[in-house]
Amino acid sequence: MIEYFTKALVLDQENSGEFDKLIFFYTEDLGKVVAKAKSIRKITSKLASQLEPLNFVRVRLVKKNGFQVVDALAFDKIKASQPALELVRFIKEMTFELQPDRKFWLLIRKTFQNLKNNKKFSYKPLLKALGFALDFARCSVCDSKFVVYFSKTEQVFLCRRCAPTPIKDFIEIN
Ligand SMILES: [Zn+2]
């Protein structure tokens, strides 16, 4: 049984069994991790409020047939807003489990700090860190270099003119 203690952002959660949940983290030390939080849906659970999506936490995990949450303490909570929820969904969908990336973690911290302080935030640095530099990006339909959308599922860029309506499954880059 191996124990880990790391900072993490709570990305999402899903019900599991009668009282448990699966918690999706992006962690500083391990990259994306899915861990079971036992009994978290019981009313007496102290962990439930700590493990809300958009919380930055210090979390203790153990690994024995998959990861389990032992303990977690939130040290920063981001208010749920459309851009914030879009951002965690983006991180969840664009990262792989157990591929730690310290630079990406710091970028996540900075991006959410900007969001929290109502500063401008952009997907550009995040996309670049994930290998999608915008310098050479072209619209996948017409080859225009004025790209404004990125599809997470297709992993392509689009210009404003070629974007489908309604815009679905695309993030606006600006
Ligand atoms: Zn185009």
Residues whose N, C-alpha, C, O or C-beta is under 5 A from the ligand:
A	BS01	ZN	C139 V141 C142 D143 S144 C159 C162
